[in-house]
């Protein structure tokens, strides 16, 4: 008895042309919604709407056309928008519910706020058991990023000892840390970068922490790279001389 004929393997097919046209039309319609709240309500209407709205390319276009409304100024204390500003009601809710001091961070006294951008707060820290040296510009190696509204935080990986020694960075070198937008290809609305510029005696060194992806299950994806060593005639460390990829779970 001959063995039964096997059907050929099924290959994934591209969406039909009609579906692609429909998705493009839906994108153009959704781009005309005036607020993110309207967009969220539309995404709950059906699966096809949500599929279009959740696309990274669409979200980038929407954010470019509809920048987030101003709700206040982070200046410790937070200064909320006041009536008749259209965001006054939302600003009051933010002022009542957000933790701009990032008090959830363990050993809060060892952390100092260095930058605020896009609703996130960057803090630099000294080793456990010490108090943050306000007014000092010395090099710090501990960093954390807080989301005051969601009351969450991420402690970034400490700059490795071998990298510090390789670059001849000392605790006396001046350093400044700040938040930066993600690279264009990684701009999904939740990614960010932390940059630390260190002024050594003979060179400038820029260290970059990259973080991408949603905080699902508390997974942190970080990368540290030396982007530049400037001004040292004998510098042998290239742009990509150090690239470490760290994946770990956090408490977020």
PAZAPA-4460 file (N, C-alpha, C; in steps of 0.05 Angstrom, whole numbers, plus 32768, in hexadecimal, padded with zeros to 4 digits):
% residues 252
    n_x    n_y    n_z   ca_x   ca_y   ca_z    c_x    c_y    c_z   seq   type   mol
   8011   7FE8   8000   8000   8000   8000   8011   8019   8000     1      X     A
   800C   802A   7FED   801D   8042   7FEB   8017   8055   8002     2      X     A
   802D   8062   800C   8029   8075   8022   8018   808D   8019     3      X     A
   8008   8098   802B   7FF7   80AF   8023   8008   80C6   801A     4      X     A
   7FFE   80D4   8007   800C   80EC   7FFD   800C   8102   8012     5      X     A
   8023   810E   8016   8025   8124   8029   8021   813E   801B     6      X     A
   8012   814F   8028   800D   8169   801C   8026   817A   801E     7      X     A
   802B   818B   800B   8043   819C   800C   8042   81AF   8024     8      X     A
   805A   81B6   802F   805A   81C8   8047   804D   81E2   8040     9      X     A
   803E   81EC   8055   8031   8206   8051   8044   821D   8059    10      X     A
   8045   8230   8048   8056   8247   804D   8045   825F   8056    11      X     A
   8051   826F   8067   8043   8287   806F   803F   8299   8057    12      X     A
   8027   82A2   8054   8021   82B4   803E   801F   82D1   8047    13      X     A
   8026   82E2   8035   8024   82FF   803B   8007   8307   803B    14      X     A
   8000   831C   804A   7FE4   8325   804A   7FDC   832D   802E    15      X     A
   7FC3   8327   8027   7FBA   832F   800C   7FBB   834D   8008    16      X     A
   7FBD   8355   7FEF   7FBF   8371   7FE8   7FA8   8381   7FF3    17      X     A
   7F90   8375   7FF3   7F79   8384   7FFE   7F7C   838A   801B    18      X     A
   7F88   8377   802B   7F8C   837C   8047   7FA0   8392   804C    19      X     A
   7FB5   8392   803C   7FCA   83A7   803F   7FBE   83C3   8039    20      X     A
   7FAD   83C4   8025   7FA0   83DE   801F   7F8E   83E7   8035    21      X     A
   7F7F   83D3   8040   7F6D   83DA   8056   7F7C   83E4   806F    22      X     A
   7F93   83D6   8075   7FA3   83DF   808C   7FAE   83FB   8088    23      X     A
   7FB6   8401   806F   7FC0   841C   8069   7FAA   8431   806D    24      X     A
   7F92   842A   8064   7F7C   843D   8068   7F75   8441   8086    25      X     A
   7F76   842B   8095   7F71   842D   80B2   7F86   843E   80BF    26      X     A
   7F9F   843B   80B7   7FB4   844B   80C3   7FAF   8469   80BE    27      X     A
   7FA7   8470   80A6   7FA2   848C   80A0   7F8A   8497   80B0    28      X     A
   7F76   8486   80B5   7F60   848E   80C5   7F68   8492   80E3    29      X     A
   7F77   847E   80ED   7F7F   847F   8109   7F93   8497   810E    30      X     A
   7FA2   849E   80FA   7FB5   84B4   80FE   7FA6   84CF   8102    31      X     A
   7F8D   84CF   80FA   7F7D   84E8   80FD   7F6F   84EA   8118    32      X     A
   7F71   84D5   8129   7F67   84D6   8144   7F78   84EA   8154    33      X     A
   7F6B   84FA   8164   7F79   8511   8170   7F89   850A   8189    34      X     A
   7F81   84F5   8198   7F8F   84EF   81B1   7F96   84D1   81B2    35      X     A
   7FA9   84CB   81C4   7FB1   84AF   81C8   7F9A   84A0   81D5    36      X     A
   7F89   84AD   81E5   7F72   84A0   81F1   7F5F   8496   81DC    37      X     A
   7F5A   84A6   81C8   7F49   849E   81B2   7F55   8486   81A3    38      X     A
   7F6F   8486   81A0   7F7C   8470   8192   7F7A   8457   81A3    39      X     A
   7F7D   8458   81BD   7F7A   8441   81CE   7F5E   8435   81CC    40      X     A
   7F4A   8447   81CC   7F2E   843D   81CA   7F29   842F   81AF    41      X     A
   7F35   843A   8199   7F32   842E   817F   7F3F   8413   817E    42      X     A
   7F56   8410   818C   7F64   83F6   818C   7F54   83E0   8199    43      X     A
   7F42   83E7   81AA   7F32   83D3   81B8   7F19   83CA   81A9    44      X     A
   7F14   83D7   8191   7EFC   83D1   8182   7EFD   83B5   8176    45      X     A
   7F14   83AD   816B   7F16   8393   815F   7F33   838C   815B    46      X     A
   7F39   8373   8155   7F54   8369   8152   7F63   8377   813B    47      X     A
   7F55   837B   8125   7F63   8387   810E   7F6B   83A3   8113    48      X     A
   7F5A   83B3   8122   7F61   83CE   8129   7F7A   83CE   813B    49      X     A
   7F7A   83BC   814F   7F90   83BB   8162   7FAA   83B3   8153    50      X     A
   7FA8   83A1   8140   7FC0   8399   8131   7FCD   83B1   8122    51      X     A
   7FBC   83C1   8117   7FC6   83D9   8109   7FD2   83ED   811C    52      X     A
   7FC4   83F2   8132   7FCC   8407   8145   7FE5   83FF   8154    53      X     A
   7FE9   83E5   8159   8000   83DC   8169   801A   83DB   8159    54      X     A
   8018   83DF   813E   8030   83DF   812E   8044   83F6   8136    55      X     A
   805D   83EF   8138   8071   8404   8140   8073   841A   812C    56      X     A
   8071   8414   8112   8073   8429   80FE   805B   843C   8100    57      X     A
   8043   8431   8105   802C   8443   8108   802F   8454   8121    58      X     A
   8037   8448   8138   803A   8457   8150   804E   846E   814E    59      X     A
   8064   8469   813F   8078   847E   813A   806B   8495   812B    60      X     A
   805B   848F   8117   804D   84A4   8107   803A   84B3   8119    61      X     A
   802B   84A5   812A   8017   84B1   813B   8024   84C4   814F    62      X     A
   803A   84BB   815B   8048   84CC   816F   8054   84E5   8161    63      X     A
   805D   84E2   8148   8068   84F9   813A   8052   850E   8135    64      X     A
   803A   8505   812F   8024   8517   8129   8016   8522   8142    65      X     A
   8017   8512   8157   8008   8519   8170   801B   8517   8188    66      X     A
   802D   852A   818C   803F   8529   81A3   802F   8529   81BD    67      X     A
   8039   851D   81D2   802B   851B   81EB   8025   8538   81F6    68      X     A
   800E   853C   8202   8007   8556   820D   8018   855D   8225    69      X     A
   801D   8576   8229   802B   857F   8241   8019   857E   8259    70      X     A
   8022   8570   826E   8013   856E   8286   8021   857D   829D    71      X     A
   803A   8585   829A   8047   8593   82AF   8065   8594   82AA    72      X     A
   8073   859F   82BE   8091   85A1   82BC   809C   8593   82D5    73      X     A
   80AF   8581   82D0   80BD   8574   82E6   80D4   8585   82EF    74      X     A
   80D0   8592   8306   80E5   85A4   8310   80E8   85A0   832E    75      X     A
   80DC   858A   8339   80DF   8584   8355   80D8   859C   8367    76      X     A
   80C0   85A1   836D   80A9   858F   8368   809E   8591   834B    77      X     A
   808D   857D   8345   8080   857D   832B   806C   8594   8329    78      X     A
   806D   85A3   8313   805C   85BA   830F   8047   85B3   82FA    79      X     A
   802E   85AC   8303   801A   85A3   82F0   800E   85BA   82E0    80      X     A
   8004   85B4   82C8   7FF6   85C8   82B8   7FDD   85D1   82C7    81      X     A
   7FD7   85EA   82C4   7FC0   85F6   82D2   7FAA   85FE   82BF    82      X     A
   7F91   85FF   82C8   7F7B   8608   82B7   7F81   8625   82AD    83      X     A
   7F7A   862C   8295   7F68   861D   8282   7F77   860A   826F    84      X     A
   7F90   8602   8276   7F9E   85F0   8264   7F8E   85D6   8261    85      X     A
   7F8C   85CB   8248   7F7C   85B3   8244   7F86   859B   8253    86      X     A
   7F9F   859A   825C   7FA9   8583   826A   7FA8   8587   8288    87      X     A
   7F9A   859B   8292   7F9A   85A0   82AE   7F8F   8589   82BF    88      X     A
   7F7A   857C   82B6   7F6E   8566   82C5   7F82   854E   82C6    89      X     A
   7F8E   8548   82AF   7FA2   8532   82AF   7FBA   8539   82C0    90      X     A
   7FC2   8553   82C0   7FD9   855B   82CF   7FD4   8558   82ED    91      X     A
   7FBC   855D   82F6   7FB5   8559   8313   7FB8   853C   831A    92      X     A
   7FAE   852A   8308   7FB0   850D   830E   7FCD   8504   830F    93      X     A
   7FDD   850F   82FD   7FFA   8508   82FD   8007   8512   8316    94      X     A
   8001   852A   831E   800D   8535   8337   8006   8525   834F    95      X     A
   7FED   851A   8350   7FE4   850B   8367   7FEE   84EE   8367    96      X     A
   7FF3   84E3   834F   7FF9   84C7   834E   8016   84C0   8348    97      X     A
   8026   84D3   833D   8041   84CC   8335   8055   84CF   834C    98      X     A
   806B   84C1   834A   8080   84C2   835E   8099   84CD   8351    99      X     A
   809B   84E8   834F   80B1   84F5   8342   80CB   84F4   8352   100      X     A
   80C9   84ED   836B   80E1   84EB   837C   80EC   84CE   8379   101      X     A
   80DE   84BC   836C   80E7   84A1   8368   80EE   8493   8383   102      X     A
   80DB   8496   8396   80E0   848C   83B1   80E0   846E   83B3   103      X     A
   80D7   8460   839D   80D7   8443   839E   80F3   8437   839B   104      X     A
   8106   8447   8392   8121   843C   838E   812D   8434   83A9   105      X     A
   8138   841C   83AB   8145   8414   83C4   815C   8427   83CB   106      X     A
   8160   842C   83E5   8176   843E   83EE   8175   8458   83DF   107      X     A
   815E   8465   83E0   8159   847E   83D0   816E   8493   83D5   108      X     A
   817A   8494   83ED   818D   84A9   83F4   81A7   84A7   83E4   109      X     A
   81AC   8490   83D7   81C4   848E   83C8   81C1   8496   83AA   110      X     A
   81A8   849E   83A3   81A2   84A5   8387   819D   84C3   8385   111      X     A
   81A6   84CE   836F   81A0   84EA   8369   8196   84ED   834C   112      X     A
   8182   84FE   8348   8176   8502   832E   8188   8513   831D   113      X     A
   818D   8509   8304   819F   8516   82F2   8192   8520   82D8   114      X     A
   817B   8514   82D1   816D   851D   82B9   8151   8513   82B9   115      X     A
   8140   8521   82AA   8124   851A   82A6   811D   851E   8289   116      X     A
   8111   8509   827C   810B   850B   8260   80F5   84F7   8259   117      X     A
   80E1   8501   8249   80CC   84EF   8240   80BE   84E0   8256   118      X     A
   80BA   84ED   826D   80AC   84E0   8283   80BC   84CD   8293   119      X     A
   80D6   84CB   828E   80E8   84BA   829D   80FC   84CB   82AD   120      X     A
   8105   84BF   82C3   8118   84CD   82D5   8131   84BC   82D6   121      X     A
   8148   84C8   82D1   8162   84BA   82D3   816F   84C2   82ED   122      X     A
   8179   84AD   82FB   8187   84B2   8314   81A3   84A4   8313   123      X     A
   81B6   84B1   831F   81D1   84A6   8322   81D5   84A0   833F   124      X     A
   81E4   848B   8345   81E6   8482   8361   8203   847C   8369   125      X     A
   8208   847F   8383   8221   8477   838F   821E   845B   839B   126      X     A
   8234   844E   83A3   8232   8433   83AE   8220   8432   83C6   127      X     A
   8216   841A   83CB   8204   8415   83E2   8212   841E   83FC   128      X     A
   8202   842B   840D   820C   8434   8427   8216   8451   8427   129      X     A
   8217   845E   840F   8220   8479   840E   8209   848B   8406   130      X     A
   820D   84A6   8409   81F8   84B9   8402   8201   84C8   83E9   131      X     A
   81ED   84CE   83D8   81F3   84DB   83BF   8201   84F6   83C3   132      X     A
   8218   84FB   83B6   8227   8514   83BA   821B   852B   83A9   133      X     A
   8206   8538   83B2   81FA   854E   83A3   820F   8563   839D   134      X     A
   820F   856D   8384   8222   8582   837C   823C   8577   8371   135      X     A
   8241   855D   8373   825A   8551   8369   8256   8548   834C   136      X     A
   826B   854B   833C   826B   8542   8320   827C   8529   831B   137      X     A
   8283   851B   8330   8293   8504   832D   8286   84ED   831E   138      X     A
   8296   84DB   8314   828C   84C5   8304   827D   84B1   8316   139      X     A
   8264   84AB   830E   8253   8498   831C   824D   8481   8309   140      X     A
   824A   8468   8314   8247   8451   8303   822D   8442   8307   141      X     A
   821C   844C   8319   8202   8440   831E   81EC   8452   8312   142      X     A
   81D9   8447   8303   81C4   8457   82F7   81AA   8448   82F9   143      X     A
   8194   8458   82FB   8179   844D   82FC   8167   8460   82ED   144      X     A
   8153   8454   82E0   813F   8463   82D1   8124   845E   82DD   145      X     A
   8115   8473   82E4   80FB   8470   82F1   80E5   847B   82DF   146      X     A
   80CE   846E   82E2   80B5   8478   82D5   80A4   8481   82EC   147      X     A
   80A3   849C   82F1   8094   84A6   8308   8076   84A0   8307   148      X     A
   806B   84A0   82EF   804E   849C   82ED   8046   8480   82F3   149      X     A
   8055   846D   82E8   804F   8450   82ED   805C   8445   8306   150      X     A
   806D   8456   8313   807B   844E   832B   808B   8434   8327   151      X     A
   809B   8435   8312   80AD   841F   830D   80C9   8429   8309   152      X     A
   80DD   8418   830B   80F9   8420   8307   8109   8409   82FC   153      X     A
   811F   8410   82EF   8132   83FD   82E5   814E   8405   82EE   154      X     A
   815C   83F4   82FB   8178   83F9   8303   8189   83EE   82EC   155      X     A
   8199   83FF   82E0   81A9   83F7   82C9   81C2   83E8   82D3   156      X     A
   81CE   83D8   82C1   81E7   83C9   82C9   81FD   83DD   82D0   157      X     A
   820C   83D7   82E5   8223   83E8   82ED   8238   83E7   82D7   158      X     A
   8245   83FE   82D1   825A   83FE   82BD   8270   83EB   82C7   159      X     A
   8278   83D8   82B6   828B   83C3   82BF   82A7   83CE   82C7   160      X     A
   82B3   83C1   82DB   82CE   83C9   82E3   82E3   83C7   82CD   161      X     A
   82E1   83B2   82BD   82F5   83AF   82A8   82F3   83C5   8293   162      X     A
   82DB   83CE   828D   82D8   83E4   827B   82E3   83FE   8286   163      X     A
   82DD   8403   82A0   82E8   841B   82AD   8306   841B   82AD   164      X     A
   8312   8404   82B3   832F   8403   82B3   833B   8405   8297   165      X     A
   832D   83FA   8283   8337   83FB   8268   8338   8418   825E   166      X     A
   8324   8428   8266   8323   8443   825D   8331   8457   8270   167      X     A
   833C   844C   8286   834A   845D   8299   8338   8472   82A5   168      X     A
   831F   846A   82AA   830C   847C   82B7   8310   847A   82D6   169      X     A
   8311   8492   82E3   8314   8492   8300   82FB   849F   830C   170      X     A
   82F9   849C   8327   82E2   84A8   8335   82E4   84C7   8335   171      X     A
   82FC   84D1   8330   82FF   84EE   8330   82F8   84FB   8315   172      X     A
   82F4   84EB   8300   82ED   84F6   82E6   82D0   8500   82E7   173      X     A
   82CC   8517   82D9   82B1   8522   82D8   829F   8512   82C6   174      X     A
   8287   850D   82CE   8274   84FE   82BD   8258   850B   82BE   175      X     A
   824A   850A   82A8   822F   8514   82A7   821E   84FF   8299   176      X     A
   8207   84F9   82A5   81F5   84E4   829A   81DA   84F1   8293   177      X     A
   81CE   84E7   827D   81B5   84F2   8273   81A6   84DE   8263   178      X     A
   818C   84E2   8261   817B   84D1   8251   817B   84DB   8234   179      X     A
   8179   84C8   8221   8179   84CE   8205   8164   84BE   81F7   180      X     A
   8159   84C8   81E1   8145   84B9   81D2   8151   84A0   81C6   181      X     A
   8142   848B   81C1   814D   8473   81B4   8154   8478   8198   182      X     A
   8164   8466   818C   816A   8467   8170   8150   8465   8160   183      X     A
   8150   8471   8148   8138   8473   8138   812B   8457   8133   184      X     A
   813C   8443   812F   8131   8428   8129   8126   841B   8142   185      X     A
   812D   8425   815A   8123   8419   8173   810D   8429   8180   186      X     A
   8104   843E   8173   80F1   8451   817F   80D5   8444   817F   187      X     A
   80CF   8436   8194   80B4   8429   8196   80A3   8436   81AC   188      X     A
   80AC   844C   81B7   809D   845A   81CB   80A5   8453   81E7   189      X     A
   80B3   843C   81EB   80BA   8434   8206   80D9   8431   8209   190      X     A
   80E7   8431   81F4   8104   842E   81F5   8111   8449   81FC   191      X     A
   8129   8447   8207   8138   845F   820E   8156   8459   8210   192      X     A
   8166   846E   8212   8183   846A   8216   818C   847D   822C   193      X     A
   81A0   8473   823B   81AD   8483   824F   81CA   8487   8246   194      X     A
   81D3   84A0   8246   81EE   84A6   823E   81FE   84B2   8255   195      X     A
   8217   84AA   8258   8229   84B4   826C   8242   84BE   825F   196      X     A
   8246   84D8   8260   825E   84E4   8254   8272   84E9   8269   197      X     A
   828A   84DD   8266   829F   84DF   827A   82B6   84EF   826F   198      X     A
   82BE   8503   827E   82D5   8514   8276   82ED   850B   8285   199      X     A
   82FD   84FB   8278   8317   84F2   8283   832C   8507   827F   200      X     A
   8344   8503   8289   8359   8517   8286   8362   851A   8269   201      X     A
   8360   8505   825A   836B   8506   823E   8356   8500   8229   202      X     A
   833D   84FA   8231   832A   84F2   821D   830D   84F5   8228   203      X     A
   82FA   84F4   8216   82DE   84F3   821D   82D4   84D7   8216   204      X     A
   82C4   84CB   8227   82B9   84B1   8222   829B   84B2   8226   205      X     A
   828D   84A7   8212   826F   84A7   8213   8266   848A   8216   206      X     A
   8258   8484   822C   824D   8469   8231   822F   846A   822D   207      X     A
   8225   8456   8220   8208   8455   8219   81FB   843C   8224   208      X     A
   81E5   8440   8232   81D4   8429   823A   81BB   842A   8229   209      X     A
   81B5   8414   821B   819D   8413   820A   8189   8400   8217   210      X     A
   8170   8409   8216   815B   83F8   8221   8144   83F7   820D   211      X     A
   813B   83DF   8206   8125   83DD   81F3   8110   83C9   81FC   212      X     A
   80F8   83CC   81F3   80E3   83B9   81FA   80D2   83C1   8211   213      X     A
   80BB   83B4   8213   80A9   83BA   8229   80B2   83AC   8242   214      X     A
   80A8   83B5   8259   80B1   83AA   8273   80A3   8391   827A   215      X     A
   809A   8381   8266   808C   8368   826C   809F   8355   827B   216      X     A
   8095   834A   8291   80A5   8336   82A1   80BE   8342   82AC   217      X     A
   80C1   835C   82AC   80D8   8369   82B8   80F2   8362   82AA   218      X     A
   80F3   835E   8290   810C   8358   8282   8119   8371   8278   219      X     A
   8132   8375   8280   8141   838C   8278   8156   8384   8264   220      X     A
   8157   8392   824E   816B   838D   8239   817C   83A6   8237   221      X     A
   8195   83A3   823E   81A7   83BA   823F   81C0   83B5   822F   222      X     A
   81CB   83CA   8224   81E4   83C9   8215   81F5   83E0   821E   223      X     A
   820F   83DB   8222   8222   83F0   8229   8237   83F0   8213   224      X     A
   823B   8407   8207   824F   8409   81F2   8260   8422   81F6   225      X     A
   8279   8420   81EF   828A   8438   81EE   8287   8443   81D2   226      X     A
   827B   845B   81D0   8276   8466   81B6   828E   8477   81AC   227      X     A
   829C   8483   81BF   82B2   8495   81B5   82C7   8499   81CB   228      X     A
   82E0   849A   81C2   82F6   84A2   81D3   8303   84B9   81C4   229      X     A
   8301   84D1   81CE   8309   84E9   81BF   8320   84F6   81CC   230      X     A
   8334   84FE   81BC   8348   8510   81C5   8362   8502   81CF   231      X     A
   8362   84E8   81D1   837A   84DA   81DB   838A   84D0   81C2   232      X     A
   83A3   84DA   81BD   83B1   84D1   81A5   83B8   84B4   81A5   233      X     A
   83B9   84A7   81BD   83C1   848B   81BE   83AA   8479   81C3   234      X     A
   8392   8484   81C1   837A   8473   81C6   8378   845D   81B2   235      X     A
   8374   8445   81BC   8372   842D   81AA   8356   8420   81AC   236      X     A
   8345   842C   81BC   832A   8420   81C0   8317   842B   81AB   237      X     A
   830D   8419   819A   82FC   8422   8184   82DF   8425   818D   238      X     A
   82CF   842C   8179   82B2   8431   817F   82A5   8419   818A   239      X     A
   82AA   8402   8180   829C   83E9   8188   82AF   83D7   8198   240      X     A
   82C2   83E2   81A7   82D4   83D1   81B5   82C7   83C3   81CD   241      X     A
   82B1   83CE   81D6   82A2   83C1   81EB   8285   83C1   81E5   242      X     A
   8279   83AA   81E4   825C   83A8   81E0   8252   8391   81F0   243      X     A
   8246   8397   8206   823C   8381   8218   821E   8381   8217   244      X     A
   8212   836A   8215   81F5   8367   8215   81ED   8359   822E   245      X     A
   81DC   8367   823E   81D5   835C   8257   81B6   8358   8258   246      X     A
   81AD   8341   8260   8191   833C   8263   818D   8332   8280   247      X     A
   817B   833F   828E   8176   8336   82A9   815A   833E   82B1   248      X     A
   8150   8331   82C6   8136   8338   82D0   8139   834D   82E5   249      X     A
   8125   835F   82E6   8125   8374   82FA   810B   8372   830A   250      X     A
   8108   8383   831D   80F0   8382   832E   80D9   8393   8322   251      X     A
   80DC   839E   830B   80C7   83AF   82FF   80B0   839D   82F6   252      X     A
***
